[in-house]
Amino acid sequence: MERSQQLRGLRRHKLHPLDKPLIPYTSETLASRAAYDEEIDAQDRLAHARAFLLN
């Protein structure tokens, strides 16, 4: 392996994904995500309520 020309030719990179700066979210994006989460939660509550009423 030490003598392999192909292996020596490979580039070596250490990737550190946590070193990348976080992309800041705009207030519009955060509000949109919160609305989506609330919609999903409301659907879950409705499904649980229907299941409770049917039993």
PyMOL CGO cylinders between C-alpha atoms (Angstrom):
from pymol import cmd
from pymol.cgo import CYLINDER

trace = [
    CYLINDER, 0.00, 0.00, 0.00, 2.87, 2.36, 0.78, 0.3, 1, 1, 1, 1, 1, 1,
    CYLINDER, 2.87, 2.36, 0.78, 4.24, 1.90, -2.73, 0.3, 1, 1, 1, 1, 1, 1,
    CYLINDER, 4.24, 1.90, -2.73, 0.94, 2.48, -4.51, 0.3, 1, 1, 1, 1, 1, 1,
    CYLINDER, 0.94, 2.48, -4.51, 1.15, 5.49, -6.79, 0.3, 1, 1, 1, 1, 1, 1,
    CYLINDER, 1.15, 5.49, -6.79, -2.65, 5.71, -6.95, 0.3, 1, 1, 1, 1, 1, 1,
    CYLINDER, -2.65, 5.71, -6.95, -3.05, 5.80, -3.19, 0.3, 1, 1, 1, 1, 1, 1,
    CYLINDER, -3.05, 5.80, -3.19, -0.34, 8.44, -2.81, 0.3, 1, 1, 1, 1, 1, 1,
    CYLINDER, -0.34, 8.44, -2.81, -2.11, 10.54, -5.43, 0.3, 1, 1, 1, 1, 1, 1,
    CYLINDER, -2.11, 10.54, -5.43, -5.35, 10.70, -3.48, 0.3, 1, 1, 1, 1, 1, 1,
    CYLINDER, -5.35, 10.70, -3.48, -6.10, 13.96, -1.80, 0.3, 1, 1, 1, 1, 1, 1,
    CYLINDER, -6.10, 13.96, -1.80, -6.57, 13.79, 1.91, 0.3, 1, 1, 1, 1, 1, 1,
    CYLINDER, -6.57, 13.79, 1.91, -9.24, 15.98, 3.43, 0.3, 1, 1, 1, 1, 1, 1,
    CYLINDER, -9.24, 15.98, 3.43, -10.47, 16.04, 6.95, 0.3, 1, 1, 1, 1, 1, 1,
    CYLINDER, -10.47, 16.04, 6.95, -14.06, 17.13, 6.94, 0.3, 1, 1, 1, 1, 1, 1,
    CYLINDER, -14.06, 17.13, 6.94, -15.47, 18.70, 10.06, 0.3, 1, 1, 1, 1, 1, 1,
    CYLINDER, -15.47, 18.70, 10.06, -19.17, 19.37, 9.41, 0.3, 1, 1, 1, 1, 1, 1,
    CYLINDER, -19.17, 19.37, 9.41, -19.66, 20.87, 12.85, 0.3, 1, 1, 1, 1, 1, 1,
    CYLINDER, -19.66, 20.87, 12.85, -17.04, 23.50, 12.06, 0.3, 1, 1, 1, 1, 1, 1,
    CYLINDER, -17.04, 23.50, 12.06, -19.30, 25.07, 9.45, 0.3, 1, 1, 1, 1, 1, 1,
    CYLINDER, -19.30, 25.07, 9.45, -21.13, 28.17, 10.63, 0.3, 1, 1, 1, 1, 1, 1,
    CYLINDER, -21.13, 28.17, 10.63, -24.83, 27.69, 11.16, 0.3, 1, 1, 1, 1, 1, 1,
    CYLINDER, -24.83, 27.69, 11.16, -27.06, 29.28, 8.55, 0.3, 1, 1, 1, 1, 1, 1,
    CYLINDER, -27.06, 29.28, 8.55, -29.12, 31.87, 10.39, 0.3, 1, 1, 1, 1, 1, 1,
    CYLINDER, -29.12, 31.87, 10.39, -32.87, 31.49, 10.04, 0.3, 1, 1, 1, 1, 1, 1,
    CYLINDER, -32.87, 31.49, 10.04, -34.98, 34.51, 9.27, 0.3, 1, 1, 1, 1, 1, 1,
    CYLINDER, -34.98, 34.51, 9.27, -37.99, 35.26, 11.42, 0.3, 1, 1, 1, 1, 1, 1,
    CYLINDER, -37.99, 35.26, 11.42, -40.16, 34.39, 8.41, 0.3, 1, 1, 1, 1, 1, 1,
    CYLINDER, -40.16, 34.39, 8.41, -38.58, 30.96, 8.16, 0.3, 1, 1, 1, 1, 1, 1,
    CYLINDER, -38.58, 30.96, 8.16, -38.98, 30.32, 11.89, 0.3, 1, 1, 1, 1, 1, 1,
    CYLINDER, -38.98, 30.32, 11.89, -42.63, 31.42, 11.77, 0.3, 1, 1, 1, 1, 1, 1,
    CYLINDER, -42.63, 31.42, 11.77, -43.26, 29.16, 8.78, 0.3, 1, 1, 1, 1, 1, 1,
    CYLINDER, -43.26, 29.16, 8.78, -41.71, 26.17, 10.54, 0.3, 1, 1, 1, 1, 1, 1,
    CYLINDER, -41.71, 26.17, 10.54, -43.69, 26.89, 13.71, 0.3, 1, 1, 1, 1, 1, 1,
    CYLINDER, -43.69, 26.89, 13.71, -46.94, 27.09, 11.71, 0.3, 1, 1, 1, 1, 1, 1,
    CYLINDER, -46.94, 27.09, 11.71, -46.15, 23.80, 9.98, 0.3, 1, 1, 1, 1, 1, 1,
    CYLINDER, -46.15, 23.80, 9.98, -45.34, 22.12, 13.29, 0.3, 1, 1, 1, 1, 1, 1,
    CYLINDER, -45.34, 22.12, 13.29, -48.58, 23.42, 14.79, 0.3, 1, 1, 1, 1, 1, 1,
    CYLINDER, -48.58, 23.42, 14.79, -50.58, 22.12, 11.81, 0.3, 1, 1, 1, 1, 1, 1,
    CYLINDER, -50.58, 22.12, 11.81, -49.08, 18.65, 12.23, 0.3, 1, 1, 1, 1, 1, 1,
    CYLINDER, -49.08, 18.65, 12.23, -49.71, 18.74, 15.98, 0.3, 1, 1, 1, 1, 1, 1,
    CYLINDER, -49.71, 18.74, 15.98, -53.33, 19.80, 15.39, 0.3, 1, 1, 1, 1, 1, 1,
    CYLINDER, -53.33, 19.80, 15.39, -53.83, 16.88, 13.00, 0.3, 1, 1, 1, 1, 1, 1,
    CYLINDER, -53.83, 16.88, 13.00, -52.41, 14.51, 15.62, 0.3, 1, 1, 1, 1, 1, 1,
    CYLINDER, -52.41, 14.51, 15.62, -54.69, 15.93, 18.32, 0.3, 1, 1, 1, 1, 1, 1,
    CYLINDER, -54.69, 15.93, 18.32, -57.70, 15.55, 16.03, 0.3, 1, 1, 1, 1, 1, 1,
    CYLINDER, -57.70, 15.55, 16.03, -56.79, 11.95, 15.21, 0.3, 1, 1, 1, 1, 1, 1,
    CYLINDER, -56.79, 11.95, 15.21, -56.38, 11.12, 18.90, 0.3, 1, 1, 1, 1, 1, 1,
    CYLINDER, -56.38, 11.12, 18.90, -59.71, 12.81, 19.73, 0.3, 1, 1, 1, 1, 1, 1,
    CYLINDER, -59.71, 12.81, 19.73, -61.51, 10.83, 17.01, 0.3, 1, 1, 1, 1, 1, 1,
    CYLINDER, -61.51, 10.83, 17.01, -59.94, 7.58, 18.18, 0.3, 1, 1, 1, 1, 1, 1,
    CYLINDER, -59.94, 7.58, 18.18, -60.99, 8.36, 21.75, 0.3, 1, 1, 1, 1, 1, 1,
    CYLINDER, -60.99, 8.36, 21.75, -64.58, 9.17, 20.73, 0.3, 1, 1, 1, 1, 1, 1,
    CYLINDER, -64.58, 9.17, 20.73, -64.88, 6.01, 18.63, 0.3, 1, 1, 1, 1, 1, 1,
    CYLINDER, -64.88, 6.01, 18.63, -63.83, 3.76, 21.52, 0.3, 1, 1, 1, 1, 1, 1,
]
cmd.load_cgo(trace, "trace")
